[in-house]
Amino acid sequence: MAVQIGLKGLVYALLTEDLIADGATAGKTTYSAPVSIPGVISATINPNATIETLFADDGPMETATALGKIDVEIVVGDMTNTIQSVLLGHTITAGVLHRKAGDVPPWVAIGFKSVKSNGKYRFVWLLKGKFSIPEMKNDTKSDKITWVNPTIKGAFAKRDSDDEWIKQADEDDEEFVSASTFLTAVEATV
């Protein structure tokens, strides 16, 4: 058994189309080409799922689960103004990031790979989400170095076209054949 021990290769892709199937045609989803976000430190995915049990005749009769909002938190070494402008819907003019109260973040997909203890990778695509403005923390310099790493939080959901919310693959799975292309395009995965 191999366990995850690392994280790298964080990318985002803008979700440009997510159409619901209408009975006559299949649902359709398209993305822009992935763009790298360098210096990823951590990525936490928390699917808020619930499970409930129906009791009848003095005992449990049925259980059901439901997927809720998927919380995502990403910590990076630096969050450039360019990346913030894209992920948060802001603008850049003459090298200055402009944030307006009415800016609307676009739908995006986030992908990354995590090395496992056997040297093989686990690949992940989160398929549809939006990010919120990150907290801005600044500390004074002291006699010890304290890294201040930006954290950006997002909420992800299922796609309209097919109800899918995540794609995950392990390189050491004999059936997985697209390790070299998994993060090159969201829909390049099987």
C-alpha positions as CSV (number, residue, x, y, z in Angstrom):
1,M,0.0,0.0,0.0
2,A,1.3,3.5,-0.9
3,V,0.2,6.6,0.9
4,Q,0.3,10.3,-0.3
5,I,3.4,12.2,0.8
6,G,3.6,15.2,-1.4
7,L,1.8,17.8,-3.6
8,K,2.8,19.7,-6.8
9,G,1.6,20.7,-10.2
10,L,-1.3,22.9,-9.2
11,V,-3.2,24.2,-12.2
12,Y,-6.5,25.9,-12.9
13,A,-8.7,26.0,-16.0
14,L,-11.6,28.3,-16.6
15,L,-15.0,26.5,-17.1
16,T,-16.3,28.1,-20.3
17,E,-19.4,26.0,-20.8
18,D,-21.5,23.7,-18.7
19,L,-24.8,22.7,-20.4
20,I,-27.4,20.4,-19.0
21,A,-28.6,17.5,-21.2
22,D,-32.0,18.3,-22.6
23,G,-33.1,14.8,-23.6
24,A,-32.3,15.2,-27.2
25,T,-28.6,16.1,-26.7
26,A,-26.0,15.1,-24.1
27,G,-24.7,17.6,-21.6
28,K,-21.6,19.5,-22.7
29,T,-18.7,20.9,-20.7
30,T,-15.7,22.8,-22.0
31,Y,-12.7,24.4,-20.3
32,S,-9.8,26.7,-21.2
33,A,-6.3,25.3,-21.3
34,P,-4.8,24.7,-17.8
35,V,-2.6,27.4,-16.3
36,S,0.0,26.7,-13.6
37,I,-0.2,28.1,-10.1
38,P,3.4,27.7,-8.8
39,G,4.5,27.0,-5.3
40,V,1.5,24.9,-4.0
41,I,2.0,24.1,-0.3
42,S,-1.3,22.4,0.6
43,A,-4.8,21.6,-0.9
44,T,-7.6,20.6,1.4
45,I,-10.8,19.2,0.0
46,N,-13.8,18.8,2.3
47,P,-16.9,17.4,0.7
48,N,-19.8,18.2,3.1
49,A,-21.8,15.1,2.7
50,T,-24.6,14.0,5.0
51,I,-25.9,10.5,5.8
52,E,-29.3,10.0,7.4
53,T,-31.1,6.9,8.6
54,L,-34.8,6.3,8.5
55,F,-36.1,4.4,11.5
56,A,-39.3,2.3,11.2
57,D,-40.7,-0.7,13.1
58,D,-38.4,0.1,16.0
59,G,-35.1,0.0,14.0
60,P,-33.1,1.4,11.1
61,M,-34.9,0.7,7.8
62,E,-33.0,2.8,5.2
63,T,-30.1,5.2,4.8
64,A,-29.5,7.9,2.3
65,T,-26.6,10.2,1.5
66,A,-26.4,13.6,-0.1
67,L,-23.5,15.7,-1.3
68,G,-23.4,19.3,-0.3
69,K,-21.0,22.1,-0.9
70,I,-17.4,21.0,-1.4
71,D,-15.1,23.3,0.6
72,V,-11.6,23.8,-0.9
73,E,-8.6,25.5,0.7
74,I,-5.4,26.0,-1.1
75,V,-2.1,27.4,0.4
76,V,0.6,28.6,-2.0
77,G,4.0,30.3,-1.6
78,D,2.7,33.4,-3.4
79,M,-0.5,34.4,-5.1
80,T,0.4,36.7,-7.9
81,N,-1.8,39.6,-9.0
82,T,-2.3,37.9,-12.4
83,I,-3.6,34.7,-10.7
84,Q,-5.8,36.7,-8.3
85,S,-7.3,38.7,-11.2
86,V,-8.3,35.5,-13.1
87,L,-9.5,33.4,-10.1
88,L,-11.4,36.3,-8.5
89,G,-12.7,38.3,-11.5
90,H,-10.5,41.4,-10.8
91,T,-8.7,43.6,-13.3
92,I,-5.1,44.7,-13.8
93,T,-4.3,48.0,-15.3
94,A,-0.7,49.2,-15.7
95,G,0.5,46.5,-13.3
96,V,-2.0,47.4,-10.5
97,L,-4.6,44.9,-9.3
98,H,-8.0,46.6,-9.0
99,R,-10.6,44.9,-6.7
100,K,-14.2,46.1,-6.9
101,A,-17.1,45.0,-4.7
102,G,-19.1,43.8,-7.7
103,D,-16.3,41.6,-9.2
104,V,-17.6,38.1,-9.9
105,P,-15.3,35.1,-9.7
106,P,-15.5,32.8,-12.7
107,W,-16.2,29.1,-12.5
108,V,-12.9,27.1,-12.6
109,A,-11.5,23.6,-12.3
110,I,-8.5,22.9,-10.2
111,G,-6.0,20.1,-10.8
112,F,-2.9,18.8,-9.0
113,K,-0.8,15.7,-8.4
114,S,0.3,14.1,-5.2
115,V,3.3,11.8,-5.0
116,K,2.8,8.6,-3.1
117,S,5.3,6.7,-0.9
118,N,6.0,4.3,-3.9
119,G,7.0,7.2,-6.2
120,K,3.8,7.1,-8.3
121,Y,1.3,9.9,-8.4
122,R,-2.3,10.4,-7.5
123,F,-4.0,12.9,-9.9
124,V,-7.0,15.0,-9.0
125,W,-9.3,17.4,-10.9
126,L,-12.0,19.3,-9.0
127,L,-14.3,20.2,-11.8
128,K,-16.4,23.3,-10.9
129,G,-15.9,25.9,-8.3
130,K,-15.5,29.5,-7.4
131,F,-12.9,31.2,-5.1
132,S,-13.4,34.0,-2.6
133,I,-11.0,36.9,-1.8
134,P,-8.2,35.6,0.3
135,E,-7.3,37.0,3.8
136,M,-4.4,39.5,3.6
137,K,-2.0,38.9,6.5
138,N,1.2,41.0,7.0
139,D,3.6,40.6,9.9
140,T,6.6,42.6,10.9
141,K,10.0,41.2,10.4
142,S,11.7,39.9,13.5
143,D,14.8,37.9,14.5
144,K,13.2,34.7,13.1
145,I,11.8,34.2,9.6
146,T,8.1,33.7,9.5
147,W,6.6,32.7,6.2
148,V,3.3,34.4,5.3
149,N,1.6,32.1,2.7
150,P,-1.6,33.2,1.0
151,T,-4.6,30.9,1.5
152,I,-7.5,31.0,-1.0
153,K,-10.8,29.3,-0.2
154,G,-13.4,28.1,-2.6
155,A,-16.7,26.4,-2.9
156,F,-17.0,23.6,-5.5
157,A,-20.2,21.9,-6.8
158,K,-21.2,19.3,-9.3
159,R,-21.2,20.1,-13.0
160,D,-24.6,20.7,-14.6
161,S,-23.7,18.6,-17.6
162,D,-23.2,15.3,-15.8
163,D,-23.3,15.7,-12.0
164,E,-19.6,14.9,-11.7
165,W,-17.6,17.0,-9.2
166,I,-14.1,15.3,-9.0
167,K,-11.9,13.1,-11.1
168,Q,-9.2,11.1,-9.3
169,A,-6.7,8.6,-10.6
170,D,-3.7,6.7,-9.3
171,E,-0.7,6.2,-11.6
172,D,0.0,2.8,-10.2
173,D,-3.5,1.5,-11.1
174,E,-3.0,-0.9,-14.0
175,E,-6.0,0.4,-15.9
176,F,-4.9,4.1,-15.7
177,V,-3.2,5.1,-19.0
178,S,-3.2,8.9,-19.1
179,A,-0.7,9.9,-16.5
180,S,1.3,12.0,-19.0
181,T,-1.8,14.0,-20.1
182,F,-4.1,14.0,-17.0
183,L,-3.3,17.7,-16.1
184,T,-2.9,19.0,-19.6
185,A,-6.6,19.4,-20.1
186,V,-9.6,18.8,-17.8
187,E,-11.4,16.6,-20.4
188,A,-8.3,14.8,-21.5
189,T,-9.0,12.3,-18.7
190,V,-11.2,9.3,-19.3
